[in-house]
Amino acid sequence: MSARKGFTLVELLVVIGIIALLISILLPAMNRARQQAMTIKCASNQRQVMMAIQMYCNAEVRQGKLITYSSYLPTGATVPWSDWTLRLLTSGALGPRQLLSDLIAQKGYVPDVLRCPSWRIAQNGSDTVVYTDWQNTYGLRFVFDRTMTAASSAAACNAYRPEGPSSKWPMGGDSVRIIYNVGLYNPAYQFDKIDGLNYGMHLRHQNRANVFFADGHVEGLGLGDFRSMKSAHSMFTAMVVDQQGKFFNCYTGYADLPGMPTHD
């Protein structure tokens, strides 16, 4: 009697079934581990970003003040090319000093630390970030101190002091571009601003968003955390978007505007 060779079809199907079962068990755990690693990497990025903001403010702004998303003169006019990312990159506070003209012409380099590793959709709709795009980054809050007089330095314009302890003052975090009264912008890329009707926070880390605070620490906040922010903190962000693209109005000051989304 000859020795048996190979597997029968039934045995092969059993093995395939076992492998498929193991994959179905392991894949969710692997995805969760990957998401957790992305969340940790994102928090590390944000800590470095806040450290760079502190360095920039200590050197250029002083007086214990912080910079906002973009500098405005008391008249409301925008200081040309004053986005916070440009100020950090041209000052050398975040990596080698770069030329403003290169960055504006999309010839500079925006380091990975300014972007969330879990959200890589660029303004052009691709899933590969344009590394010269200084607006495709984490978002920063927009605080406008109208009591200031005109300043010769764009760095000094619109600088402000946080209200209360720095550990309680949110500065910025996981941002996303939206369209007022419509929904997610297409493509829904990261943006360097979070305030206003067309910008918000994105709950991309298991329905939480990483937020960096003025003292340098980072927290993962959920929808309830954003809704609980009152007084000056409510200006931190008006809109919050979850992982399914559903968006919420978290700033009661916009409640009287017609058509403002308030979905629950």
C-alpha positions in Angstrom: 0.0 0.0 0.0 1.5 3.3 -1.1 2.1 6.1 1.4 -0.4 9.0 1.3 0.9 12.2 -0.3 -0.4 15.7 0.0 -3.6 17.0 1.5 -7.2 16.2 0.7 -9.5 19.0 -0.4 -11.3 18.9 2.9 -8.0 19.3 4.9 -6.9 22.1 2.6 -10.2 23.9 3.2 -9.9 23.4 7.0 -6.4 25.0 6.9 -7.6 27.9 4.8 -10.6 28.4 7.2 -8.3 28.4 10.2 -6.0 31.0 8.6 -8.9 33.2 7.6 -10.2 33.0 11.2 -6.8 34.0 12.6 -6.6 36.9 10.2 -10.1 38.1 11.2 -9.0 38.0 14.8 -5.6 39.6 14.4 -6.4 42.3 11.8 -8.6 44.5 14.1 -6.0 44.2 16.9 -3.3 45.2 14.4 -5.3 48.1 13.1 -6.0 49.3 16.7 -2.3 49.1 17.4 -1.5 51.0 14.3 -4.0 53.7 15.1 -2.6 54.0 18.6 0.9 54.4 17.2 -0.4 57.2 14.9 -2.1 58.9 17.9 1.1 58.8 19.9 3.2 60.1 16.9 0.7 62.9 16.4 0.9 63.9 20.0 4.7 63.9 19.8 4.5 66.2 16.7 2.2 68.6 18.5 4.4 68.8 21.5 7.3 69.8 19.2 5.1 72.3 17.4 4.1 74.0 20.7 7.8 74.1 21.8 8.6 75.8 18.5 5.8 78.3 19.1 7.1 79.0 22.6 10.7 79.5 21.3 9.4 81.9 18.6 7.3 83.9 21.0 10.2 84.2 23.5 12.5 85.5 20.8 10.2 87.6 18.6 7.1 88.5 20.5 8.1 88.5 24.2 5.9 90.0 27.0 4.6 86.5 27.7 2.4 86.6 24.6 1.4 84.0 22.1 0.9 84.1 18.4 -2.4 83.4 16.7 -3.2 81.8 13.3 -2.6 85.0 11.3 -1.6 88.5 12.2 -4.1 91.3 11.7 -3.6 95.0 12.1 -6.1 96.9 14.3 -7.9 98.1 11.1 -8.6 94.4 10.2 -6.1 94.3 7.3 -4.1 91.2 7.0 -0.3 91.4 7.4 1.0 89.8 4.2 2.1 86.2 4.5 1.7 86.1 8.2 0.3 82.6 8.7 1.8 81.0 11.9 3.5 78.2 10.0 5.4 80.7 7.8 6.6 82.6 10.8 8.0 79.5 12.4 9.6 78.2 9.3 11.2 81.5 8.3 12.5 82.2 11.8 14.2 78.9 12.2 12.1 78.0 15.2 11.1 74.8 13.5 14.0 73.3 11.6 16.5 75.2 9.4 15.6 78.8 8.5 13.8 79.0 5.2 13.2 81.9 2.8 9.7 83.3 2.7 9.9 83.6 -1.1 10.7 79.9 -1.4 7.8 78.8 0.8 5.3 81.1 -1.0 6.5 79.7 -4.4 6.0 76.1 -3.1 9.8 75.6 -3.2 10.5 75.3 0.5 10.0 72.3 2.7 7.4 71.8 5.4 8.5 69.2 7.9 6.4 66.2 8.8 6.2 67.4 12.4 3.6 70.0 11.3 1.2 67.3 10.1 -0.8 64.5 11.6 0.4 61.1 10.3 -3.2 59.8 10.3 -4.5 62.4 7.9 -2.4 62.9 4.7 -5.0 64.2 2.2 -3.5 67.3 0.5 -5.3 70.3 -1.0 -5.0 68.8 -4.4 -7.0 65.8 -3.4 -4.2 63.3 -3.4 -3.4 61.1 -0.4 0.2 62.2 -0.6 0.9 65.5 1.2 2.5 68.2 -0.8 5.6 68.9 1.3 5.9 72.5 0.3 2.3 73.3 1.3 2.6 75.4 4.5 -1.2 75.5 4.9 -1.7 71.7 4.9 -0.8 71.4 8.6 -2.2 71.3 12.1 -4.6 74.2 12.9 -4.0 77.0 15.3 -6.6 79.1 17.1 -7.5 82.6 15.9 -7.4 85.2 18.7 -7.8 88.8 17.7 -6.7 91.4 20.2 -8.4 94.6 18.9 -6.9 96.8 21.6 -3.4 96.6 20.1 -1.9 99.5 18.2 -0.3 99.0 14.9 3.1 97.3 15.1 6.0 97.4 12.7 6.7 93.7 13.1 4.2 91.1 11.9 5.3 88.9 14.8 4.1 91.5 17.3 0.7 92.1 15.6 -2.2 90.3 17.2 -0.1 88.6 19.9 -2.1 87.9 23.0 -1.9 86.6 26.5 -3.8 83.4 27.4 -6.6 83.8 29.8 -6.0 81.7 32.9 -3.4 79.0 33.4 -1.5 78.0 30.2 -2.2 74.3 31.0 -5.9 75.1 30.4 -5.5 77.2 27.3 -5.9 75.1 24.1 -3.8 76.3 21.2 -4.4 74.1 18.2 -4.5 70.5 17.0 -6.0 68.1 14.5 -7.7 70.4 12.0 -9.9 69.8 8.9 -11.4 72.0 6.2 -15.2 72.2 6.0 -17.8 74.3 4.1 -20.2 76.3 6.2 -23.7 74.8 6.2 -22.7 72.1 3.8 -20.2 69.6 5.2 -16.7 68.4 4.6 -14.6 70.3 2.1 -13.7 68.1 -0.9 -10.9 67.1 -0.4 -11.2 67.5 3.4 -7.6 68.4 4.0 -5.8 69.6 7.1 -5.6 73.4 7.4 -3.5 75.7 9.5 -6.6 77.4 11.0 -9.3 76.0 13.2 -11.6 78.9 14.1 -14.5 80.2 12.0 -17.3 78.7 10.0 -15.2 76.8 7.5 -12.5 75.2 9.7 -12.7 72.9 12.7 -11.3 70.1 14.7 -11.3 66.5 13.4 -11.9 63.5 15.7 -9.6 61.3 13.7 -8.0 59.4 16.5 -10.8 56.9 17.5 -13.3 59.8 17.7 -10.9 62.0 19.6 -8.7 64.9 18.4 -5.3 65.6 19.7 -5.0 69.2 21.0 -1.9 71.0 22.2 -2.0 73.5 25.1 0.0 76.6 25.8 2.1 74.9 28.4 3.2 72.3 25.9 1.2 69.2 26.9 -1.2 67.4 24.5 -4.6 65.9 25.2 -7.0 63.7 23.2 -10.4 65.4 23.4 -13.8 64.1 22.4 -16.9 65.9 21.3 -18.1 66.3 24.9 -14.8 68.0 25.8 -15.2 70.6 23.0 -18.8 71.2 23.9 -17.9 71.9 27.5 -15.5 74.7 26.6 -17.0 78.0 27.7 -16.1 81.7 27.8 -12.9 82.5 25.8 -12.2 78.8 25.3 -15.4 78.5 23.2 -13.6 80.5 20.6 -11.0 77.7 20.3 -13.2 76.0 17.7 -16.7 76.4 16.4 -16.9 73.1 14.4 -16.0 69.5 15.2 -16.1 66.7 12.7 -16.2 63.0 13.6 -14.7 60.1 11.7 -17.9 59.6 9.7 -17.9 63.2 8.5 -20.8 64.3 10.7 -20.2 67.8 12.0 -21.3 69.6 15.2 -21.6 73.2 16.3 -19.8 73.6 19.6 -19.9 77.4 19.8 -23.2 78.7 21.2 -22.3 82.1 19.9 -23.1 81.0 16.4 -26.5 79.6 17.4 -28.4 82.6 16.0 -26.9 82.3 12.6 -29.4 80.8 10.1 -28.5 77.4 8.8 -25.7 76.8 11.3 -25.3 73.0 11.5 -26.2 71.7 15.0 -26.6 68.0 14.3 -26.6 65.6 17.3 
